[in-house]
C-alpha cells in the first residue's frame, strides 16, 4: 500500500502555464481520500507553494512540504520549520567561485 507521494511542482503538479489540471487535482484528491499523504516538493520558497496548498487543501497537522530544493521541511498548518539544512559558509564560497564567471544568477536564502 502506498502511504506517501512526493510531488514536484513545476512540470509535474502544474503544467507550463503553472496550472494544475482538473485531472491532476482529481487524482491527488482520490489518493488523499485513500489515506495517502501528499508532500509537495520544490525549489521554491514556502510562499511560492501556498497557492497549490490552498487549491489542494493540504493544511492538516501532519501535512508537510519540502522546499528550497530539499533544504527545508515545513508544516503546512503552522509554517513551523521542522528541519533545515543550510549551506555552510565554505560551501557558499565554493559555489560562488565556481559560478561567478557564468552568465547566470543564483539565490541563496
Secondary structure, 3 states (H helix, E strand, C coil): CCCEEEEECECCCECCCCCCCHHHHHHHHHHHHCCCEEEEECCCCHHHCHHHHHHHCCCCCCCEEEEHHHCEEEECCCCCEEEECCCCHHHHHHHHHHHCCCCCCCCCC
